[in-house]
Amino acid sequence: MAYQSLRLEYLQIPPVSRAYTTACVLTTAAVQLELITPFQLYFNPELIFRHFQELQWDTYIFFWKMYFPISQGEQ
C-alpha cells in the first residue's frame, strides 16, 4: 500500500520536474556507489579537446580559479 501511494505521488509531479529529480537522484546514487566520480561529471577532456566544447573549458577554468584563487600578494 505504501509503495502505491508513493508511486502515485511521484507520478503527480510534472514530467520535466520528475525527469530532473530522477536524474539528480540517479547521479547522486552513482557517485555514492563510486560508479563515477564528481570529477568525471565535471571534466570531460574528450568533449573539450576533440569536440571543441569551449564553454565546458571556460566553465572548468572559471570554477578552478574560483575554488583555488592565485594569491596576488598583499598590497
mmCIF file of the N, C-alpha and C atoms, coordinates in Angstrom:
data_MODEL
# 
_entry.id   MODEL 
# 
loop_
_atom_site.group_PDB 
_atom_site.id 
_atom_site.type_symbol 
_atom_site.label_atom_id 
_atom_site.label_alt_id 
_atom_site.label_comp_id 
_atom_site.label_asym_id 
_atom_site.label_entity_id 
_atom_site.label_seq_id 
_atom_site.pdbx_PDB_ins_code 
_atom_site.Cartn_x 
_atom_site.Cartn_y 
_atom_site.Cartn_z 
_atom_site.occupancy 
_atom_site.B_iso_or_equiv 
_atom_site.pdbx_formal_charge 
_atom_site.auth_seq_id 
_atom_site.auth_comp_id 
_atom_site.auth_asym_id 
_atom_site.auth_atom_id 
_atom_site.pdbx_PDB_model_num 
ATOM 1   N N  . MET A 1 1  ? 0.813  -1.197 0.000   1.00 0.00 ? 1  MET A N  1 
ATOM 2   C CA . MET A 1 1  ? 0.000  0.000  0.000   1.00 0.00 ? 1  MET A CA 1 
ATOM 3   C C  . MET A 1 1  ? 0.858  1.263  0.000   1.00 0.00 ? 1  MET A C  1 
ATOM 4   N N  . ALA A 1 2  ? 1.881  1.271  0.833   1.00 0.00 ? 2  ALA A N  1 
ATOM 5   C CA . ALA A 1 2  ? 2.732  2.459  0.912   1.00 0.00 ? 2  ALA A CA 1 
ATOM 6   C C  . ALA A 1 2  ? 3.449  2.695  -0.416  1.00 0.00 ? 2  ALA A C  1 
ATOM 7   N N  . TYR A 1 3  ? 3.828  1.597  -1.087  1.00 0.00 ? 3  TYR A N  1 
ATOM 8   C CA . TYR A 1 3  ? 4.516  1.728  -2.364  1.00 0.00 ? 3  TYR A CA 1 
ATOM 9   C C  . TYR A 1 3  ? 3.601  2.360  -3.405  1.00 0.00 ? 3  TYR A C  1 
ATOM 10  N N  . GLN A 1 4  ? 2.335  1.949  -3.426  1.00 0.00 ? 4  GLN A N  1 
ATOM 11  C CA . GLN A 1 4  ? 1.386  2.510  -4.392  1.00 0.00 ? 4  GLN A CA 1 
ATOM 12  C C  . GLN A 1 4  ? 1.155  3.988  -4.131  1.00 0.00 ? 4  GLN A C  1 
ATOM 13  N N  . SER A 1 5  ? 1.075  4.370  -2.862  1.00 0.00 ? 5  SER A N  1 
ATOM 14  C CA . SER A 1 5  ? 0.878  5.775  -2.511  1.00 0.00 ? 5  SER A CA 1 
ATOM 15  C C  . SER A 1 5  ? 2.078  6.610  -2.958  1.00 0.00 ? 5  SER A C  1 
ATOM 16  N N  . LEU A 1 6  ? 3.270  6.080  -2.719  1.00 0.00 ? 6  LEU A N  1 
ATOM 17  C CA . LEU A 1 6  ? 4.490  6.787  -3.122  1.00 0.00 ? 6  LEU A CA 1 
ATOM 18  C C  . LEU A 1 6  ? 4.563  6.903  -4.640  1.00 0.00 ? 6  LEU A C  1 
ATOM 19  N N  . ARG A 1 7  ? 4.188  5.846  -5.335  1.00 0.00 ? 7  ARG A N  1 
ATOM 20  C CA . ARG A 1 7  ? 4.201  5.852  -6.793  1.00 0.00 ? 7  ARG A CA 1 
ATOM 21  C C  . ARG A 1 7  ? 3.219  6.883  -7.345  1.00 0.00 ? 7  ARG A C  1 
ATOM 22  N N  . LEU A 1 8  ? 2.039  6.959  -6.753  1.00 0.00 ? 8  LEU A N  1 
ATOM 23  C CA . LEU A 1 8  ? 1.044  7.928  -7.210  1.00 0.00 ? 8  LEU A CA 1 
ATOM 24  C C  . LEU A 1 8  ? 1.518  9.359  -6.978  1.00 0.00 ? 8  LEU A C  1 
ATOM 25  N N  . GLU A 1 9  ? 2.153  9.599  -5.840  1.00 0.00 ? 9  GLU A N  1 
ATOM 26  C CA . GLU A 1 9  ? 2.699  10.938 -5.571  1.00 0.00 ? 9  GLU A CA 1 
ATOM 27  C C  . GLU A 1 9  ? 3.785  11.287 -6.582  1.00 0.00 ? 9  GLU A C  1 
ATOM 28  N N  . TYR A 1 10 ? 4.646  10.318 -6.881  1.00 0.00 ? 10 TYR A N  1 
ATOM 29  C CA . TYR A 1 10 ? 5.726  10.535 -7.847  1.00 0.00 ? 10 TYR A CA 1 
ATOM 30  C C  . TYR A 1 10 ? 5.154  10.869 -9.221  1.00 0.00 ? 10 TYR A C  1 
ATOM 31  N N  . LEU A 1 11 ? 4.098  10.187 -9.629  1.00 0.00 ? 11 LEU A N  1 
ATOM 32  C CA . LEU A 1 11 ? 3.505  10.416 -10.943 1.00 0.00 ? 11 LEU A CA 1 
ATOM 33  C C  . LEU A 1 11 ? 2.749  11.740 -11.026 1.00 0.00 ? 11 LEU A C  1 
ATOM 34  N N  . GLN A 1 12 ? 2.442  12.346 -9.895  1.00 0.00 ? 12 GLN A N  1 
ATOM 35  C CA . GLN A 1 12 ? 1.755  13.639 -9.896  1.00 0.00 ? 12 GLN A CA 1 
ATOM 36  C C  . GLN A 1 12 ? 2.712  14.808 -10.146 1.00 0.00 ? 12 GLN A C  1 
ATOM 37  N N  . ILE A 1 13 ? 4.006  14.552 -10.026 1.00 0.00 ? 13 ILE A N  1 
ATOM 38  C CA . ILE A 1 13 ? 4.994  15.596 -10.293 1.00 0.00 ? 13 ILE A CA 1 
ATOM 39  C C  . ILE A 1 13 ? 4.996  15.870 -11.794 1.00 0.00 ? 13 ILE A C  1 
ATOM 40  N N  . PRO A 1 14 ? 5.087  17.141 -12.214 1.00 0.00 ? 14 PRO A N  1 
ATOM 41  C CA . PRO A 1 14 ? 5.145  17.448 -13.649 1.00 0.00 ? 14 PRO A CA 1 
ATOM 42  C C  . PRO A 1 14 ? 6.304  16.702 -14.325 1.00 0.00 ? 14 PRO A C  1 
ATOM 43  N N  . PRO A 1 15 ? 6.133  16.314 -15.597 1.00 0.00 ? 15 PRO A N  1 
ATOM 44  C CA . PRO A 1 15 ? 7.135  15.471 -16.277 1.00 0.00 ? 15 PRO A CA 1 
ATOM 45  C C  . PRO A 1 15 ? 8.556  16.025 -16.281 1.00 0.00 ? 15 PRO A C  1 
ATOM 46  N N  . VAL A 1 16 ? 8.720  17.315 -16.531 1.00 0.00 ? 16 VAL A N  1 
ATOM 47  C CA . VAL A 1 16 ? 10.076 17.878 -16.584 1.00 0.00 ? 16 VAL A CA 1 
ATOM 48  C C  . VAL A 1 16 ? 10.715 17.830 -15.196 1.00 0.00 ? 16 VAL A C  1 
ATOM 49  N N  . SER A 1 17 ? 9.967  18.209 -14.182 1.00 0.00 ? 17 SER A N  1 
ATOM 50  C CA . SER A 1 17 ? 10.485 18.163 -12.810 1.00 0.00 ? 17 SER A CA 1 
ATOM 51  C C  . SER A 1 17 ? 10.771 16.730 -12.387 1.00 0.00 ? 17 SER A C  1 
ATOM 52  N N  . ARG A 1 18 ? 9.918  15.806 -12.798 1.00 0.00 ? 18 ARG A N  1 
ATOM 53  C CA . ARG A 1 18 ? 10.110 14.391 -12.466 1.00 0.00 ? 18 ARG A CA 1 
ATOM 54  C C  . ARG A 1 18 ? 11.387 13.861 -13.123 1.00 0.00 ? 18 ARG A C  1 
ATOM 55  N N  . ALA A 1 19 ? 11.624 14.226 -14.377 1.00 0.00 ? 19 ALA A N  1 
ATOM 56  C CA . ALA A 1 19 ? 12.832 13.774 -15.073 1.00 0.00 ? 19 ALA A CA 1 
ATOM 57  C C  . ALA A 1 19 ? 14.082 14.355 -14.414 1.00 0.00 ? 19 ALA A C  1 
ATOM 58  N N  . TYR A 1 20 ? 14.029 15.640 -14.061 1.00 0.00 ? 20 TYR A N  1 
ATOM 59  C CA . TYR A 1 20 ? 15.183 16.291 -13.429 1.00 0.00 ? 20 TYR A CA 1 
ATOM 60  C C  . TYR A 1 20 ? 15.462 15.676 -12.059 1.00 0.00 ? 20 TYR A C  1 
ATOM 61  N N  . THR A 1 21 ? 14.412 15.467 -11.286 1.00 0.00 ? 21 THR A N  1 
ATOM 62  C CA . THR A 1 21 ? 14.568 14.877 -9.957  1.00 0.00 ? 21 THR A CA 1 
ATOM 63  C C  . THR A 1 21 ? 15.127 13.472 -10.055 1.00 0.00 ? 21 THR A C  1 
ATOM 64  N N  . THR A 1 22 ? 14.626 12.687 -10.987 1.00 0.00 ? 22 THR A N  1 
ATOM 65  C CA . THR A 1 22 ? 15.117 11.322 -11.178 1.00 0.00 ? 22 THR A CA 1 
ATOM 66  C C  . THR A 1 22 ? 16.587 11.330 -11.578 1.00 0.00 ? 22 THR A C  1 
ATOM 67  N N  . ALA A 1 23 ? 16.958 12.231 -12.484 1.00 0.00 ? 23 ALA A N  1 
ATOM 68  C CA . ALA A 1 23 ? 18.364 12.325 -12.905 1.00 0.00 ? 23 ALA A CA 1 
ATOM 69  C C  . ALA A 1 23 ? 19.261 12.706 -11.733 1.00 0.00 ? 23 ALA A C  1 
ATOM 70  N N  . CYS A 1 24 ? 18.802 13.622 -10.897 1.00 0.00 ? 24 CYS A N  1 
ATOM 71  C CA . CYS A 1 24 ? 19.593 14.027 -9.723  1.00 0.00 ? 24 CYS A CA 1 
ATOM 72  C C  . CYS A 1 24 ? 19.777 12.873 -8.748  1.00 0.00 ? 24 CYS A C  1 
ATOM 73  N N  . VAL A 1 25 ? 18.711 12.138 -8.490  1.00 0.00 ? 25 VAL A N  1 
ATOM 74  C CA . VAL A 1 25 ? 18.788 11.010 -7.560  1.00 0.00 ? 25 VAL A CA 1 
ATOM 75  C C  . VAL A 1 25 ? 19.700 9.918  -8.117  1.00 0.00 ? 25 VAL A C  1 
ATOM 76  N N  . LEU A 1 26 ? 19.575 9.617  -9.404  1.00 0.00 ? 26 LEU A N  1 
ATOM 77  C CA . LEU A 1 26 ? 20.426 8.588  -10.011 1.00 0.00 ? 26 LEU A CA 1 
ATOM 78  C C  . LEU A 1 26 ? 21.894 9.000  -10.038 1.00 0.00 ? 26 LEU A C  1 
ATOM 79  N N  . THR A 1 27 ? 22.157 10.268 -10.310 1.00 0.00 ? 27 THR A N  1 
ATOM 80  C CA . THR A 1 27 ? 23.539 10.764 -10.314 1.00 0.00 ? 27 THR A CA 1 
ATOM 81  C C  . THR A 1 27 ? 24.137 10.708 -8.917  1.00 0.00 ? 27 THR A C  1 
ATOM 82  N N  . THR A 1 28 ? 23.353 11.124 -7.934  1.00 0.00 ? 28 THR A N  1 
ATOM 83  C CA . THR A 1 28 ? 23.819 11.071 -6.546  1.00 0.00 ? 28 THR A CA 1 
ATOM 84  C C  . THR A 1 28 ? 24.104 9.638  -6.125  1.00 0.00 ? 28 THR A C  1 
ATOM 85  N N  . ALA A 1 29 ? 23.227 8.720  -6.488  1.00 0.00 ? 29 ALA A N  1 
ATOM 86  C CA . ALA A 1 29 ? 23.431 7.312  -6.145  1.00 0.00 ? 29 ALA A CA 1 
ATOM 87  C C  . ALA A 1 29 ? 24.688 6.762  -6.822  1.00 0.00 ? 29 ALA A C  1 
ATOM 88  N N  . ALA A 1 30 ? 24.904 7.112  -8.082  1.00 0.00 ? 30 ALA A N  1 
ATOM 89  C CA . ALA A 1 30 ? 26.085 6.631  -8.803  1.00 0.00 ? 30 ALA A CA 1 
ATOM 90  C C  . ALA A 1 30 ? 27.375 7.137  -8.161  1.00 0.00 ? 30 ALA A C  1 
ATOM 91  N N  . VAL A 1 31 ? 27.371 8.382  -7.708  1.00 0.00 ? 31 VAL A N  1 
ATOM 92  C CA . VAL A 1 31 ? 28.561 8.927  -7.038  1.00 0.00 ? 31 VAL A CA 1 
ATOM 93  C C  . VAL A 1 31 ? 28.767 8.245  -5.691  1.00 0.00 ? 31 VAL A C  1 
ATOM 94  N N  . GLN A 1 32 ? 27.686 8.043  -4.935  1.00 0.00 ? 32 GLN A N  1 
ATOM 95  C CA . GLN A 1 32 ? 27.808 7.396  -3.627  1.00 0.00 ? 32 GLN A CA 1 
ATOM 96  C C  . GLN A 1 32 ? 28.277 5.945  -3.746  1.00 0.00 ? 32 GLN A C  1 
ATOM 97  N N  . LEU A 1 33 ? 27.863 5.273  -4.812  1.00 0.00 ? 33 LEU A N  1 
ATOM 98  C CA . LEU A 1 33 ? 28.291 3.889  -5.035  1.00 0.00 ? 33 LEU A CA 1 
ATOM 99  C C  . LEU A 1 33 ? 29.654 3.812  -5.727  1.00 0.00 ? 33 LEU A C  1 
ATOM 100 N N  . GLU A 1 34 ? 30.250 4.981  -5.974  1.00 0.00 ? 34 GLU A N  1 
ATOM 101 C CA . GLU A 1 34 ? 31.563 5.117  -6.598  1.00 0.00 ? 34 GLU A CA 1 
ATOM 102 C C  . GLU A 1 34 ? 31.613 4.505  -8.002  1.00 0.00 ? 34 GLU A C  1 
ATOM 103 N N  . LEU A 1 35 ? 30.499 4.589  -8.718  1.00 0.00 ? 35 LEU A N  1 
ATOM 104 C CA . LEU A 1 35 ? 30.484 4.182  -10.115 1.00 0.00 ? 35 LEU A CA 1 
ATOM 105 C C  . LEU A 1 35 ? 31.086 5.278  -10.989 1.00 0.00 ? 35 LEU A C  1 
ATOM 106 N N  . ILE A 1 36 ? 30.915 6.516  -10.565 1.00 0.00 ? 36 ILE A N  1 
ATOM 107 C CA . ILE A 1 36 ? 31.508 7.677  -11.215 1.00 0.00 ? 36 ILE A CA 1 
ATOM 108 C C  . ILE A 1 36 ? 32.009 8.613  -10.122 1.00 0.00 ? 36 ILE A C  1 
ATOM 109 N N  . THR A 1 37 ? 32.894 9.517  -10.492 1.00 0.00 ? 37 THR A N  1 
ATOM 110 C CA . THR A 1 37 ? 33.388 10.498 -9.532  1.00 0.00 ? 37 THR A CA 1 
ATOM 111 C C  . THR A 1 37 ? 32.848 11.872 -9.903  1.00 0.00 ? 37 THR A C  1 
ATOM 112 N N  . PRO A 1 38 ? 32.789 12.794 -8.953  1.00 0.00 ? 38 PRO A N  1 
ATOM 113 C CA . PRO A 1 38 ? 32.369 14.152 -9.295  1.00 0.00 ? 38 PRO A CA 1 
ATOM 114 C C  . PRO A 1 38 ? 33.263 14.778 -10.362 1.00 0.00 ? 38 PRO A C  1 
ATOM 115 N N  . PHE A 1 39 ? 34.550 14.440 -10.348 1.00 0.00 ? 39 PHE A N  1 
ATOM 116 C CA . PHE A 1 39 ? 35.469 14.973 -11.352 1.00 0.00 ? 39 PHE A CA 1 
ATOM 117 C C  . PHE A 1 39 ? 35.083 14.503 -12.751 1.00 0.00 ? 39 PHE A C  1 
ATOM 118 N N  . GLN A 1 40 ? 34.673 13.239 -12.876 1.00 0.00 ? 40 GLN A N  1 
ATOM 119 C CA . GLN A 1 40 ? 34.245 12.724 -14.176 1.00 0.00 ? 40 GLN A CA 1 
ATOM 120 C C  . GLN A 1 40 ? 32.992 13.444 -14.673 1.00 0.00 ? 40 GLN A C  1 
ATOM 121 N N  . LEU A 1 41 ? 32.127 13.802 -13.760 1.00 0.00 ? 41 LEU A N  1 
ATOM 122 C CA . LEU A 1 41 ? 30.915 14.519 -14.147 1.00 0.00 ? 41 LEU A CA 1 
ATOM 123 C C  . LEU A 1 41 ? 31.243 15.918 -14.644 1.00 0.00 ? 41 LEU A C  1 
ATOM 124 N N  . TYR A 1 42 ? 32.268 16.506 -14.076 1.00 0.00 ? 42 TYR A N  1 
ATOM 125 C CA . TYR A 1 42 ? 32.569 17.909 -14.346 1.00 0.00 ? 42 TYR A CA 1 
ATOM 126 C C  . TYR A 1 42 ? 33.539 18.104 -15.506 1.00 0.00 ? 42 TYR A C  1 
ATOM 127 N N  . PHE A 1 43 ? 34.560 17.288 -15.574 1.00 0.00 ? 43 PHE A N  1 
ATOM 128 C CA . PHE A 1 43 ? 35.643 17.485 -16.537 1.00 0.00 ? 43 PHE A CA 1 
ATOM 129 C C  . PHE A 1 43 ? 35.685 16.324 -17.513 1.00 0.00 ? 43 PHE A C  1 
ATOM 130 N N  . ASN A 1 44 ? 35.428 16.591 -18.775 1.00 0.00 ? 44 ASN A N  1 
ATOM 131 C CA . ASN A 1 44 ? 35.454 15.563 -19.808 1.00 0.00 ? 44 ASN A CA 1 
ATOM 132 C C  . ASN A 1 44 ? 36.413 16.012 -20.912 1.00 0.00 ? 44 ASN A C  1 
ATOM 133 N N  . PRO A 1 45 ? 37.671 15.568 -20.847 1.00 0.00 ? 45 PRO A N  1 
ATOM 134 C CA . PRO A 1 45 ? 38.668 16.043 -21.807 1.00 0.00 ? 45 PRO A CA 1 
ATOM 135 C C  . PRO A 1 45 ? 38.321 15.717 -23.262 1.00 0.00 ? 45 PRO A C  1 
ATOM 136 N N  . GLU A 1 46 ? 37.665 14.588 -23.506 1.00 0.00 ? 46 GLU A N  1 
ATOM 137 C CA . GLU A 1 46 ? 37.327 14.230 -24.891 1.00 0.00 ? 46 GLU A CA 1 
ATOM 138 C C  . GLU A 1 46 ? 36.380 15.266 -25.500 1.00 0.00 ? 46 GLU A C  1 
ATOM 139 N N  . LEU A 1 47 ? 35.366 15.674 -24.747 1.00 0.00 ? 47 LEU A N  1 
ATOM 140 C CA . LEU A 1 47 ? 34.445 16.679 -25.265 1.00 0.00 ? 47 LEU A CA 1 
ATOM 141 C C  . LEU A 1 47 ? 35.137 18.018 -25.458 1.00 0.00 ? 47 LEU A C  1 
ATOM 142 N N  . ILE A 1 48 ? 36.031 18.361 -24.570 1.00 0.00 ? 48 ILE A N  1 
ATOM 143 C CA . ILE A 1 48 ? 36.695 19.662 -24.644 1.00 0.00 ? 48 ILE A CA 1 
ATOM 144 C C  . ILE A 1 48 ? 37.683 19.714 -25.810 1.00 0.00 ? 48 ILE A C  1 
ATOM 145 N N  . PHE A 1 49 ? 38.548 18.734 -25.919 1.00 0.00 ? 49 PHE A N  1 
ATOM 146 C CA . PHE A 1 49 ? 39.633 18.810 -26.886 1.00 0.00 ? 49 PHE A CA 1 
ATOM 147 C C  . PHE A 1 49 ? 39.302 18.201 -28.249 1.00 0.00 ? 49 PHE A C  1 
ATOM 148 N N  . ARG A 1 50 ? 38.458 17.185 -28.291 1.00 0.00 ? 50 ARG A N  1 
ATOM 149 C CA . ARG A 1 50 ? 38.128 16.557 -29.581 1.00 0.00 ? 50 ARG A CA 1 
ATOM 150 C C  . ARG A 1 50 ? 36.902 17.178 -30.227 1.00 0.00 ? 50 ARG A C  1 
ATOM 151 N N  . HIS A 1 51 ? 35.952 17.606 -29.412 1.00 0.00 ? 51 HIS A N  1 
ATOM 152 C CA . HIS A 1 51 ? 34.718 18.171 -29.966 1.00 0.00 ? 51 HIS A CA 1 
ATOM 153 C C  . HIS A 1 51 ? 34.644 19.683 -29.753 1.00 0.00 ? 51 HIS A C  1 
ATOM 154 N N  . PHE A 1 52 ? 35.706 20.256 -29.226 1.00 0.00 ? 52 PHE A N  1 
ATOM 155 C CA . PHE A 1 52 ? 35.865 21.702 -29.092 1.00 0.00 ? 52 PHE A CA 1 
ATOM 156 C C  . PHE A 1 52 ? 34.702 22.385 -28.374 1.00 0.00 ? 52 PHE A C  1 
ATOM 157 N N  . GLN A 1 53 ? 34.339 21.842 -27.221 1.00 0.00 ? 53 GLN A N  1 
ATOM 158 C CA . GLN A 1 53 ? 33.289 22.479 -26.429 1.00 0.00 ? 53 GLN A CA 1 
ATOM 159 C C  . GLN A 1 53 ? 33.952 23.504 -25.502 1.00 0.00 ? 53 GLN A C  1 
ATOM 160 N N  . GLU A 1 54 ? 34.130 24.705 -26.048 1.00 0.00 ? 54 GLU A N  1 
ATOM 161 C CA . GLU A 1 54 ? 34.831 25.748 -25.320 1.00 0.00 ? 54 GLU A CA 1 
ATOM 162 C C  . GLU A 1 54 ? 34.089 26.168 -24.054 1.00 0.00 ? 54 GLU A C  1 
ATOM 163 N N  . LEU A 1 55 ? 32.770 26.112 -24.098 1.00 0.00 ? 55 LEU A N  1 
ATOM 164 C CA . LEU A 1 55 ? 32.004 26.523 -22.922 1.00 0.00 ? 55 LEU A CA 1 
ATOM 165 C C  . LEU A 1 55 ? 32.374 25.660 -21.724 1.00 0.00 ? 55 LEU A C  1 
ATOM 166 N N  . GLN A 1 56 ? 32.530 24.360 -21.954 1.00 0.00 ? 56 GLN A N  1 
ATOM 167 C CA . GLN A 1 56 ? 32.900 23.482 -20.856 1.00 0.00 ? 56 GLN A CA 1 
ATOM 168 C C  . GLN A 1 56 ? 34.307 23.832 -20.367 1.00 0.00 ? 56 GLN A C  1 
ATOM 169 N N  . TRP A 1 57 ? 35.211 24.132 -21.269 1.00 0.00 ? 57 TRP A N  1 
ATOM 170 C CA . TRP A 1 57 ? 36.568 24.512 -20.890 1.00 0.00 ? 57 TRP A CA 1 
ATOM 171 C C  . TRP A 1 57 ? 36.559 25.824 -20.103 1.00 0.00 ? 57 TRP A C  1 
ATOM 172 N N  . ASP A 1 58 ? 35.787 26.800 -20.594 1.00 0.00 ? 58 ASP A N  1 
ATOM 173 C CA . ASP A 1 58 ? 35.677 28.077 -19.884 1.00 0.00 ? 58 ASP A CA 1 
ATOM 174 C C  . ASP A 1 58 ? 35.105 27.882 -18.490 1.00 0.00 ? 58 ASP A C  1 
ATOM 175 N N  . THR A 1 59 ? 34.100 27.043 -18.379 1.00 0.00 ? 59 THR A N  1 
ATOM 176 C CA . THR A 1 59 ? 33.486 26.778 -17.081 1.00 0.00 ? 59 THR A CA 1 
ATOM 177 C C  . THR A 1 59 ? 34.484 26.104 -16.158 1.00 0.00 ? 59 THR A C  1 
ATOM 178 N N  . TYR A 1 60 ? 35.260 25.167 -16.693 1.00 0.00 ? 60 TYR A N  1 
ATOM 179 C CA . TYR A 1 60 ? 36.263 24.477 -15.889 1.00 0.00 ? 60 TYR A CA 1 
ATOM 180 C C  . TYR A 1 60 ? 37.281 25.475 -15.340 1.00 0.00 ? 60 TYR A C  1 
ATOM 181 N N  . ILE A 1 61 ? 37.774 26.358 -16.185 1.00 0.00 ? 61 ILE A N  1 
ATOM 182 C CA . ILE A 1 61 ? 38.761 27.350 -15.749 1.00 0.00 ? 61 ILE A CA 1 
ATOM 183 C C  . ILE A 1 61 ? 38.142 28.311 -14.740 1.00 0.00 ? 61 ILE A C  1 
ATOM 184 N N  . PHE A 1 62 ? 36.918 28.749 -14.993 1.00 0.00 ? 62 PHE A N  1 
ATOM 185 C CA . PHE A 1 62 ? 36.255 29.677 -14.076 1.00 0.00 ? 62 PHE A CA 1 
ATOM 186 C C  . PHE A 1 62 ? 36.134 29.076 -12.682 1.00 0.00 ? 62 PHE A C  1 
ATOM 187 N N  . PHE A 1 63 ? 35.645 27.833 -12.599 1.00 0.00 ? 63 PHE A N  1 
ATOM 188 C CA . PHE A 1 63 ? 35.472 27.221 -11.287 1.00 0.00 ? 63 PHE A CA 1 
ATOM 189 C C  . PHE A 1 63 ? 36.804 26.886 -10.641 1.00 0.00 ? 63 PHE A C  1 
ATOM 190 N N  . TRP A 1 64 ? 37.794 26.532 -11.436 1.00 0.00 ? 64 TRP A N  1 
ATOM 191 C CA . TRP A 1 64 ? 39.119 26.260 -10.873 1.00 0.00 ? 64 TRP A CA 1 
ATOM 192 C C  . TRP A 1 64 ? 39.666 27.527 -10.214 1.00 0.00 ? 64 TRP A C  1 
ATOM 193 N N  . LYS A 1 65 ? 39.536 28.664 -10.903 1.00 0.00 ? 65 LYS A N  1 
ATOM 194 C CA . LYS A 1 65 ? 40.019 29.932 -10.349 1.00 0.00 ? 65 LYS A CA 1 
ATOM 195 C C  . LYS A 1 65 ? 39.199 30.350 -9.141  1.00 0.00 ? 65 LYS A C  1 
ATOM 196 N N  . MET A 1 66 ? 37.913 30.017 -9.147  1.00 0.00 ? 66 MET A N  1 
ATOM 197 C CA . MET A 1 66 ? 37.055 30.408 -8.039  1.00 0.00 ? 66 MET A CA 1 
ATOM 198 C C  . MET A 1 66 ? 37.404 29.615 -6.775  1.00 0.00 ? 66 MET A C  1 
ATOM 199 N N  . TYR A 1 67 ? 37.684 28.322 -6.930  1.00 0.00 ? 67 TYR A N  1 
ATOM 200 C CA . TYR A 1 67 ? 37.965 27.485 -5.766  1.00 0.00 ? 67 TYR A CA 1 
ATOM 201 C C  . TYR A 1 67 ? 39.436 27.503 -5.362  1.00 0.00 ? 67 TYR A C  1 
ATOM 202 N N  . PHE A 1 68 ? 40.312 27.788 -6.302  1.00 0.00 ? 68 PHE A N  1 
ATOM 203 C CA . PHE A 1 68 ? 41.746 27.839 -5.995  1.00 0.00 ? 68 PHE A CA 1 
ATOM 204 C C  . PHE A 1 68 ? 42.336 29.156 -6.502  1.00 0.00 ? 68 PHE A C  1 
ATOM 205 N N  . PRO A 1 69 ? 41.976 30.245 -5.847  1.00 0.00 ? 69 PRO A N  1 
ATOM 206 C CA . PRO A 1 69 ? 42.458 31.556 -6.332  1.00 0.00 ? 69 PRO A CA 1 
ATOM 207 C C  . PRO A 1 69 ? 43.982 31.679 -6.148  1.00 0.00 ? 69 PRO A C  1 
ATOM 208 N N  . ILE A 1 70 ? 44.593 32.340 -7.107  1.00 0.00 ? 70 ILE A N  1 
ATOM 209 C CA . ILE A 1 70 ? 46.029 32.591 -7.027  1.00 0.00 ? 70 ILE A CA 1 
ATOM 210 C C  . ILE A 1 70 ? 46.220 33.879 -6.246  1.00 0.00 ? 70 ILE A C  1 
ATOM 211 N N  . SER A 1 71 ? 47.039 33.798 -5.250  1.00 0.00 ? 71 SER A N  1 
ATOM 212 C CA . SER A 1 71 ? 47.258 34.968 -4.408  1.00 0.00 ? 71 SER A CA 1 
ATOM 213 C C  . SER A 1 71 ? 47.999 36.042 -5.186  1.00 0.00 ? 71 SER A C  1 
ATOM 214 N N  . GLN A 1 72 ? 47.500 37.242 -5.148  1.00 0.00 ? 72 GLN A N  1 
ATOM 215 C CA . GLN A 1 72 ? 48.128 38.364 -5.845  1.00 0.00 ? 72 GLN A CA 1 
ATOM 216 C C  . GLN A 1 72 ? 49.126 39.096 -4.927  1.00 0.00 ? 72 GLN A C  1 
ATOM 217 N N  . GLY A 1 73 ? 49.269 38.601 -3.733  1.00 0.00 ? 73 GLY A N  1 
ATOM 218 C CA . GLY A 1 73 ? 50.163 39.260 -2.790  1.00 0.00 ? 73 GLY A CA 1 
ATOM 219 C C  . GLY A 1 73 ? 49.427 40.412 -2.105  1.00 0.00 ? 73 GLY A C  1 
ATOM 220 N N  . GLU A 1 74 ? 49.869 40.741 -0.938  1.00 0.00 ? 74 GLU A N  1 
ATOM 221 C CA . GLU A 1 74 ? 49.226 41.827 -0.202  1.00 0.00 ? 74 GLU A CA 1 
ATOM 222 C C  . GLU A 1 74 ? 49.774 43.161 -0.701  1.00 0.00 ? 74 GLU A C  1 
ATOM 223 N N  . GLN A 1 75 ? 48.866 44.089 -0.927  1.00 0.00 ? 75 GLN A N  1 
ATOM 224 C CA . GLN A 1 75 ? 49.287 45.390 -1.437  1.00 0.00 ? 75 GLN A CA 1 
ATOM 225 C C  . GLN A 1 75 ? 48.906 46.470 -0.469  1.00 0.00 ? 75 GLN A C  1 
# 
